[in-house]
Amino acid sequence: MKIDNHNQKIAMKIYEKQQTNQAEEAVKEKASLQSKDAFTMSKEAKEIQKFLEEMKSFEVTREEKILLLKDKIQSGEYRIDPELLAKKILATEEE
């Protein structure tokens, strides 16, 4: 079999087409792998996140109440109702 210039051109075209196809497949595979990466939170994780955010707001509210009570005690505005205190003490002992 004689290999002439025409057969070489055909072989080169086939080779180039094969290389192009492989390169295109590699690009598509890389793109498909990148598009598959995604972050999703489960329902439970979302609920936990919401709970943690609510807890942060409660901590701020609690700190504000403590500071307010400290200020009232230092200024002498804070008054304790002895009857209410006695009822609360009795209620905790009954439990």
C-alpha positions as CSV (number, residue, x, y, z in Angstrom):
1,M,0.0,0.0,0.0
2,K,1.4,3.3,-1.0
3,I,0.9,6.3,1.3
4,D,0.7,9.4,-0.7
5,N,0.0,13.0,0.2
6,H,-3.7,12.7,-0.1
7,N,-3.9,9.8,2.5
8,Q,-1.7,11.8,4.9
9,K,-4.1,14.7,4.7
10,I,-7.0,12.4,5.5
11,A,-5.2,10.9,8.4
12,M,-4.2,14.3,9.8
13,K,-7.8,15.5,9.5
14,I,-9.1,12.4,11.4
15,Y,-6.4,12.9,14.1
16,E,-7.2,16.6,14.4
17,K,-10.9,15.9,14.7
18,Q,-10.2,13.3,17.4
19,Q,-8.0,15.7,19.3
20,T,-10.7,18.4,19.1
21,N,-13.4,16.0,20.2
22,Q,-11.3,15.0,23.2
23,A,-10.6,18.6,24.2
24,E,-14.3,19.4,23.9
25,E,-15.3,16.4,26.0
26,A,-12.8,17.5,28.7
27,V,-14.2,21.0,28.8
28,K,-17.8,19.6,29.0
29,E,-16.8,17.2,31.8
30,K,-15.1,20.0,33.7
31,A,-18.1,22.3,33.3
32,S,-20.5,19.5,34.4
33,L,-18.4,18.8,37.5
34,Q,-18.4,22.5,38.4
35,S,-22.1,22.8,37.9
36,K,-22.8,19.8,40.2
37,D,-21.2,21.5,43.2
38,A,-23.9,23.1,45.2
39,F,-24.5,23.8,48.9
40,T,-28.0,23.1,50.3
41,M,-29.0,23.2,53.9
42,S,-31.3,20.6,55.3
43,K,-34.6,21.6,56.9
44,E,-33.1,20.7,60.3
45,A,-30.0,22.8,59.7
46,K,-32.2,25.8,58.7
47,E,-34.2,25.4,61.9
48,I,-31.1,25.3,64.0
49,Q,-29.7,28.4,62.3
50,K,-33.0,30.2,62.9
51,F,-33.0,29.1,66.6
52,L,-29.4,30.3,67.0
53,E,-30.3,33.7,65.6
54,E,-33.2,33.9,68.0
55,M,-31.0,33.0,70.9
56,K,-28.6,35.8,70.0
57,S,-31.4,38.3,70.2
58,F,-32.5,36.9,73.6
59,E,-29.0,37.3,74.9
60,V,-29.0,41.0,74.0
61,T,-32.5,41.4,75.5
62,R,-31.3,39.7,78.7
63,E,-28.2,41.8,79.0
64,E,-30.3,44.9,78.6
65,K,-32.7,43.8,81.3
66,I,-29.8,43.1,83.7
67,L,-28.3,46.5,83.0
68,L,-31.7,48.1,83.6
69,L,-32.1,46.3,86.9
70,K,-28.6,47.2,88.0
71,D,-29.3,50.9,87.3
72,K,-32.6,50.8,89.2
73,I,-30.9,49.1,92.2
74,Q,-28.1,51.6,92.3
75,S,-30.5,54.6,91.9
76,G,-32.8,53.2,94.6
77,E,-35.8,53.0,92.3
78,Y,-36.0,49.2,92.5
79,R,-38.6,48.0,95.0
80,I,-39.3,44.5,96.1
81,D,-42.9,43.4,96.9
82,P,-42.4,41.2,100.0
83,E,-45.8,39.4,99.6
84,L,-45.1,38.5,96.0
85,L,-41.6,37.3,97.0
86,A,-43.0,35.2,99.7
87,K,-45.6,33.6,97.3
88,K,-42.9,32.8,94.8
89,I,-40.7,31.2,97.4
90,L,-43.6,29.1,98.7
91,A,-44.5,28.1,95.1
92,T,-41.0,26.9,94.4
93,E,-40.9,24.8,97.6
94,E,-44.2,23.2,96.7
95,E,-42.8,21.9,93.4
